[in-house]
Amino acid sequence: MARALQVSVAFVLTLGLGAQDLTPETQAKFLKILLSSTGQFGFACADAAFKAKLEASGLAVSPGFKMAWAATEAEVKPLKAAGKLVIVPKLAWLKAGAALCI
């Protein structure tokens, strides 16, 4: 119940914002809430700067995890082909195969 509330609050708070309006710290916190609601504890991320933000928020980062952050549009298709749930910062990248935009 508490996790559902956290996800709901995060969703409502981000409704008025575009993904590019969120700071990397806020994106990392949102991903932590998302992961905790799925039972996962880590994330795949190749972007060194965002990887540091994820690790600072308490998430493990490794290429072997099922969920992945694509920092560029070029990363979306290979991550999707690898069977990962791809999360991106730009809405337009959903057309390239991403599953979720924050």
C-alpha positions as CSV (number, residue, x, y, z in Angstrom):
1,M,0.0,0.0,0.0
2,A,2.8,2.4,0.9
3,R,4.6,1.7,-2.3
4,A,1.5,2.3,-4.4
5,L,1.1,5.6,-2.6
6,Q,4.7,6.6,-3.3
7,V,4.4,5.8,-7.0
8,S,1.1,7.7,-7.2
9,V,2.5,10.8,-5.5
10,A,5.6,10.7,-7.7
11,F,3.4,10.4,-10.8
12,V,1.1,13.3,-9.8
13,L,4.1,15.5,-9.0
14,T,5.6,14.9,-12.5
15,L,2.4,15.3,-14.5
16,G,3.0,19.0,-15.1
17,L,6.7,18.5,-15.9
18,G,8.3,17.3,-19.1
19,A,11.1,14.8,-18.6
20,Q,13.7,17.3,-19.6
21,D,12.4,19.5,-16.7
22,L,13.4,17.0,-14.0
23,T,16.8,17.1,-12.5
24,P,18.9,13.9,-12.6
25,E,18.6,13.6,-8.8
26,T,14.7,13.7,-9.2
27,Q,14.9,11.2,-12.0
28,A,17.0,8.9,-9.9
29,K,14.6,9.1,-7.0
30,F,11.7,8.4,-9.2
31,L,13.5,5.3,-10.6
32,K,14.2,4.1,-7.0
33,I,10.5,4.3,-6.2
34,L,9.6,2.5,-9.5
35,L,12.2,-0.2,-8.8
36,S,11.1,-0.7,-5.2
37,S,7.5,-1.3,-6.4
38,T,8.7,-4.0,-8.8
39,G,10.9,-5.8,-6.3
40,Q,14.1,-5.0,-8.3
41,F,17.0,-3.4,-6.6
42,G,19.2,-2.4,-9.5
43,F,19.3,-0.8,-12.9
44,A,21.4,-1.0,-16.1
45,C,22.8,2.4,-17.1
46,A,25.8,3.2,-19.4
47,D,25.7,7.0,-18.7
48,A,28.5,7.6,-16.1
49,A,27.0,10.8,-14.7
50,F,23.5,9.3,-14.3
51,K,25.0,6.1,-13.0
52,A,26.6,8.1,-10.2
53,K,23.2,9.6,-9.4
54,L,21.5,6.2,-9.3
55,E,24.2,4.8,-7.0
56,A,24.0,7.9,-4.7
57,S,20.2,7.2,-4.3
58,G,21.0,3.6,-3.2
59,L,20.5,1.7,-6.4
60,A,22.8,-1.0,-7.7
61,V,23.9,-0.4,-11.3
62,S,25.0,-3.3,-13.5
63,P,24.4,-4.2,-17.2
64,G,22.7,-7.5,-16.1
65,F,19.6,-5.9,-14.7
66,K,16.2,-6.2,-16.5
67,M,15.4,-2.5,-16.4
68,A,17.7,0.0,-18.2
69,W,18.1,3.7,-18.6
70,A,18.8,5.0,-22.1
71,A,20.6,8.3,-22.0
72,T,20.6,8.7,-25.8
73,E,18.1,7.7,-28.5
74,A,20.8,5.4,-30.0
75,E,20.8,3.3,-26.8
76,V,17.1,2.5,-26.9
77,K,17.1,-0.2,-29.7
78,P,20.1,-2.2,-28.5
79,L,18.7,-2.2,-24.9
80,K,15.2,-3.3,-26.1
81,A,16.8,-6.0,-28.3
82,A,18.6,-7.3,-25.2
83,G,15.2,-7.8,-23.6
84,K,15.3,-4.9,-21.1
85,L,12.5,-2.6,-20.1
86,V,13.9,0.7,-21.3
87,I,13.2,3.9,-19.5
88,V,14.1,7.2,-21.2
89,P,14.1,11.0,-20.4
90,K,12.5,12.1,-23.7
91,L,9.0,11.3,-24.8
92,A,9.9,11.1,-28.5
93,W,12.2,8.1,-27.8
94,L,9.2,6.0,-27.0
95,K,8.8,5.6,-30.8
96,A,12.3,4.0,-30.9
97,G,11.1,1.3,-28.5
98,A,11.4,2.6,-25.0
99,A,8.7,1.5,-22.5
100,L,8.5,4.4,-20.2
101,C,9.5,8.1,-20.1
102,I,10.1,10.0,-17.0
